[in-house]
Amino acid sequence: MKDNVSRQTYPFNLPDLPYAYDALEPHIDGKTLRIHHHEHHGTYVKKLNEALSGTAQLQKLTLAELLSDTDKLPAEVRAAVKNNGGGHFNHDLFWRSMTPSTSHEPRGELATALEQIFGSVEAFRTKFSDTAAKHFASGWVALVHATKKLVIVELKDHEVVSAADATVIFILDVWEHAYYVKYQNRRPEFITAFWQIVDWVRALERFSRCSAASGV
């Protein structure tokens, strides 16, 4: 599955997952994944299309272009594009941050960078988990490559990381609908389970691309 949602234009569509709905069990159950992908993510796509259905000039823009500066969008569609477009964008990143065939640990230059910046891979994992567990209400937590280094970023609701100056290495959804069926209100357990399915291979590929582009 290519990183192509950012290049979608109206009418936007919901891509298939890169794995079966039950492929991430027992860490994320099939029922949750089906509802999360088909209903929640699908609804964001539907509402984004509805918001742009009568605005021809915006239909030519890619999702990345729409989200690059939402303050410049017409007031009547601004909130819908920010919320539903951001939901579409972040969910696509989330699906592609996980895999049923994970290596469980980062490797290569990504592992080296995590050790240099956070002290160790385990220290990074602890800090990321703590940030995600303490994030207030709905949102996302991401490992981001920005200004030639790795940082942990919190995003409220469906805020997105600006592609103009940063690249998401992987992202975690901490909205309750991501985990409530299996974990109820036990978000820390969901975060622990997430580490069992992180796609470190894809994360390394993203890191290598942005490191090469920035001359790190």
C-alpha positions as CSV (number, residue, x, y, z in Angstrom):
1,M,0.0,0.0,0.0
2,K,1.7,3.2,-1.1
3,D,1.7,6.5,0.8
4,N,-0.8,8.0,-1.6
5,V,-3.7,9.3,0.5
6,S,-2.0,12.7,0.8
7,R,-2.2,12.9,-3.0
8,Q,-5.9,12.0,-3.3
9,T,-8.2,14.6,-4.7
10,Y,-12.0,14.9,-4.6
11,P,-13.8,12.6,-4.5
12,F,-11.7,11.0,-1.8
13,N,-11.8,7.3,-1.1
14,L,-11.2,4.9,1.7
15,P,-8.3,2.6,0.8
16,D,-8.3,-1.1,1.9
17,L,-6.2,-2.0,4.9
18,P,-2.8,-3.5,4.1
19,Y,-3.8,-6.6,6.1
20,A,-6.9,-8.5,7.1
21,Y,-9.2,-7.2,9.9
22,D,-8.1,-10.0,12.2
23,A,-4.4,-9.9,11.3
24,L,-3.4,-7.8,14.3
25,E,-5.0,-10.0,16.9
26,P,-4.7,-10.5,19.8
27,H,-3.3,-7.0,20.1
28,I,-6.1,-5.2,18.2
29,D,-9.2,-7.4,17.8
30,G,-10.9,-7.8,14.4
31,K,-14.2,-6.3,15.5
32,T,-12.5,-3.1,16.6
33,L,-10.4,-2.8,13.5
34,R,-13.4,-3.3,11.2
35,I,-15.5,-0.7,13.0
36,H,-12.6,1.7,13.2
37,H,-11.6,1.4,9.6
38,H,-14.9,0.9,7.8
39,E,-17.2,3.1,10.0
40,H,-15.0,5.8,11.7
41,H,-12.4,6.3,8.9
42,G,-15.1,5.8,6.3
43,T,-17.3,8.4,7.8
44,Y,-14.4,11.0,7.7
45,V,-14.0,10.3,4.0
46,K,-17.8,10.6,3.4
47,K,-18.1,13.9,5.3
48,L,-15.0,15.3,3.6
49,N,-16.6,14.7,0.2
50,E,-19.8,16.2,1.4
51,A,-18.1,19.3,2.6
52,L,-16.3,19.8,-0.8
53,S,-19.2,18.8,-3.0
54,G,-20.2,22.3,-3.8
55,T,-16.8,24.0,-3.9
56,A,-15.3,23.3,-7.3
57,Q,-12.1,25.2,-6.7
58,L,-11.2,23.1,-3.7
59,Q,-11.9,19.8,-5.5
60,K,-8.7,20.2,-7.5
61,L,-6.5,20.3,-4.4
62,T,-4.8,17.2,-3.0
63,L,-5.5,16.3,0.6
64,A,-2.1,17.5,1.6
65,E,-2.7,20.8,-0.1
66,L,-6.1,21.2,1.7
67,L,-4.6,20.6,5.0
68,S,-1.4,22.6,4.5
69,D,-3.0,25.9,5.7
70,T,-6.6,25.4,6.7
71,D,-6.9,29.0,7.9
72,K,-7.0,30.0,4.3
73,L,-10.0,27.8,3.4
74,P,-13.5,29.3,3.1
75,A,-15.1,29.6,6.5
76,E,-18.1,27.5,5.6
77,V,-15.9,24.4,4.9
78,R,-12.9,25.1,7.1
79,A,-13.9,23.0,10.2
80,A,-15.1,20.1,8.1
81,V,-12.0,19.9,6.1
82,K,-9.7,20.2,9.1
83,N,-11.6,17.6,11.1
84,N,-12.6,15.1,8.4
85,G,-9.6,15.7,6.2
86,G,-7.3,15.4,9.2
87,G,-9.1,12.2,10.3
88,H,-8.6,10.7,6.8
89,F,-4.9,11.6,6.7
90,N,-4.0,10.5,10.2
91,H,-5.9,7.2,10.0
92,D,-4.2,6.3,6.8
93,L,-0.8,6.9,8.6
94,F,-2.0,4.8,11.6
95,W,-3.0,1.8,9.5
96,R,0.4,1.9,7.8
97,S,2.2,2.2,11.2
98,M,1.3,-1.3,12.1
99,T,1.9,-4.8,10.6
100,P,1.2,-8.4,11.7
101,S,4.8,-9.3,10.8
102,T,6.7,-6.8,13.0
103,S,10.3,-7.2,14.0
104,H,9.4,-5.8,17.4
105,E,12.5,-3.6,17.6
106,P,13.8,-0.8,15.4
107,R,16.9,-1.5,13.4
108,G,19.6,0.3,11.5
109,E,19.9,4.1,11.5
110,L,16.5,4.6,13.1
111,A,17.6,2.6,16.1
112,T,20.8,4.5,16.3
113,A,19.0,7.8,16.1
114,L,16.6,6.8,18.9
115,E,19.5,5.8,21.1
116,Q,21.3,9.1,20.4
117,I,18.3,11.3,21.1
118,F,16.5,9.5,23.9
119,G,19.3,7.5,25.5
120,S,18.1,4.1,24.4
121,V,15.3,2.5,22.5
122,E,13.6,1.5,25.7
123,A,13.8,5.1,27.0
124,F,12.1,6.3,23.8
125,R,9.4,3.7,24.2
126,T,8.8,4.7,27.8
127,K,8.6,8.4,26.9
128,F,6.3,7.8,24.0
129,S,4.0,5.5,26.0
130,D,3.9,8.0,28.9
131,T,3.0,10.8,26.5
132,A,0.3,8.7,24.9
133,A,-1.2,7.6,28.2
134,K,-1.3,11.2,29.6
135,H,-2.7,12.8,26.4
136,F,-5.9,14.5,27.4
137,A,-9.1,13.4,25.6
138,S,-9.0,12.6,21.9
139,G,-6.0,12.8,19.6
140,W,-2.8,11.3,18.3
141,V,0.9,10.8,19.3
142,A,3.5,10.5,16.7
143,L,7.2,10.0,16.2
144,V,8.2,12.8,13.9
145,H,11.4,13.7,12.0
146,A,11.7,17.5,12.1
147,T,14.6,19.9,11.9
148,K,17.0,17.0,11.4
149,K,16.0,15.1,14.6
150,L,13.4,12.8,16.0
151,V,10.7,14.3,18.3
152,I,7.5,13.0,19.9
153,V,4.5,15.1,18.9
154,E,1.0,15.3,20.5
155,L,-1.9,16.2,18.2
156,K,-5.2,17.3,19.5
157,D,-8.4,15.8,17.8
158,H,-7.5,15.5,14.1
159,E,-4.6,18.0,13.9
160,V,-1.9,16.9,11.4
161,V,1.8,17.2,11.2
162,S,2.7,19.7,8.5
163,A,4.4,17.9,5.7
164,A,6.2,21.1,4.7
165,D,8.7,20.8,7.6
166,A,8.3,17.3,9.2
167,T,7.7,13.7,8.4
168,V,5.7,11.2,10.5
169,I,7.7,8.1,11.2
170,F,4.7,6.4,12.8
171,I,1.6,7.5,14.7
172,L,-0.7,6.1,17.4
173,D,-4.4,6.8,17.6
174,V,-5.5,7.5,21.2
175,W,-9.1,8.2,20.4
176,E,-11.3,5.9,22.5
177,H,-12.8,4.3,19.5
178,A,-9.4,2.9,18.7
179,Y,-9.4,0.6,21.7
180,Y,-12.6,0.7,23.7
181,V,-14.2,-2.6,22.6
182,K,-11.2,-4.7,23.8
183,Y,-9.5,-2.4,26.4
184,Q,-12.5,-0.2,27.6
185,N,-10.8,2.6,29.5
186,R,-7.5,0.9,29.9
187,R,-5.5,3.0,27.4
188,P,-2.1,2.0,28.8
189,E,-2.8,-1.6,27.9
190,F,-3.7,-0.6,24.4
191,I,-0.4,1.3,24.1
192,T,1.5,-1.7,25.4
193,A,-0.2,-3.8,22.7
194,F,0.7,-1.3,20.0
195,W,4.4,-2.0,20.5
196,Q,3.8,-5.6,19.5
197,I,2.6,-4.5,16.0
198,V,4.6,-1.4,15.1
199,D,5.9,-1.6,11.5
200,W,9.6,-0.9,12.2
201,V,10.5,-1.8,8.6
202,R,8.3,0.9,7.2
203,A,9.3,3.3,9.9
204,L,13.0,2.8,9.0
205,E,12.1,3.4,5.3
206,R,10.4,6.7,6.2
207,F,13.3,7.8,8.4
208,S,15.9,6.9,5.8
209,R,14.1,8.9,3.1
210,C,13.7,12.0,5.2
211,S,17.2,11.7,6.6
212,A,18.6,11.5,3.1
213,A,16.5,14.5,2.0
214,S,17.6,16.6,4.9
215,G,21.3,15.7,4.6
216,V,21.4,14.1,8.1
